[in-house]
Amino acid sequence: MCDDVECPYCGAEIEVYDESPGDLDFTREEECSECGKNFAYTIAMSVHFTPHKADCLNGSPHDFKPSTVSPKFMVKMTCGDCGGERDLTKEEFKKHCGFDMPGPENFFEDCLRLSNGQI
């Protein structure tokens, strides 16, 4: 990921890159391409808590929709309000995927055929 920062010495816009190993705070150094001075910048990640209504947690029905996954047959139904998940019914699976749900007796063989485009 890259971003522009302002050189603290001359004010020039400098493009910097985030190559951190996923730490929450990570300090890097950069040389300004305009004035030639070295400066440091900190990559910081922040966490935000955003409340929203989840009527399904208060007795209303869940707002289940198929998740977007690949391969398609690994889909789950996910509630848009609370994030809860459930398996698809056979009817939902056929509607979403366009073929019958793999049966438990041949599950791995069916999945292999699906991934090879044979179903």
N, C-alpha and C positions, 0 to 999 in steps of 0.2 A: 504494500500500500504506500502511496506517496502523498505528500501534502506540501503546501508552500508555507514557509515561515519567514519572518522578517529578521534580517541580520540585526542584532542588537547594537552594532557599531555604526553601520552606515544606512540602515533602513531598507536595503535591497531585498527584493523577494527572492528567496532561495528555495529550490525544490529539494526536499529531503525524503528519505525512504525509511519505512518501518520494517526492519529485518529482525525485530526482537523475537526471542523464543517464546512469546506468549506471556511474559511477565506483566504484572499489573502496572509497574512503573519501571521504565528502562531509560537510561541516559546515554545519549550518543554525542559525538562531536562532529563538527562540520567546518569546512573552510569556506568562507564567503568568496564567491566567484567574482565579486565586484571589488571589495577592499582588501581581500587576501587574509583577513584576520580569522583566527579560529574562535569558534563559540560552541557552547553545548546546548542541547535541547533535550527535553524529557518527553518521552512518549507515555501518556497516561491513559488508562482506560477507566471509565466511570460506570457505575451501575445506577440505573434509574428504576424506581418503583412507580408504576402507573396503575392506579386502581381503575377497574371498570366493572360494570354490572355483570353478574353471572346468575341470571334468574334460575337456571337449572339447579343451582345449589340451594335454591329456596322453593323447590317443588315444581317448577315449570319444566317442560321437556328440554332435553339437550338439543343443541343445534349441530347435529352430526353431518359432516361432509367428508368425502373421500380425501385422504391425504395424497400429496404428490410425491411419489417415490419411484425409484427405478431399481429393479425391474417392476413393472406395473402390478404384477400379481402379488407383491408384498404389501399392497395397500391396506390401510386401516381406516376406520371411520374415526374422525377426530372432532370433538366439540369445539366450535369457534368461540364459545364463552369461557368454559372452564379448562379446556385442554385435555379433557378425558378422552380415552380411546376405547374402542371396541372392535371386534372382528366384524367383517361384513357378513350379511346373510348371503345365502347362495344366490338369491335374486339380485341383490345389490352388486355382488361380485360379477355376475354375468353382464349386468347393465354397464358397469364401469369398465370391465376388462374386455368384454366382447366374446368370452368363452366361459365354459363351465369351470367351477372351482375344482382344483386338483383334489382328488379323494385321498383319505388317509392311508389307504392300502397301497397306493402307487404315488405317494406325494413326491418323493425325490425324483423318480423317473419322469413324472409329469412336469416338475419344475425344470429339469434338464431339457426336456422337449420344448418347453415354453421359451427358455433362454436361447435355444437354438433356432427358434422361429418355426418349429414343426407343428405347433398348435395355433 
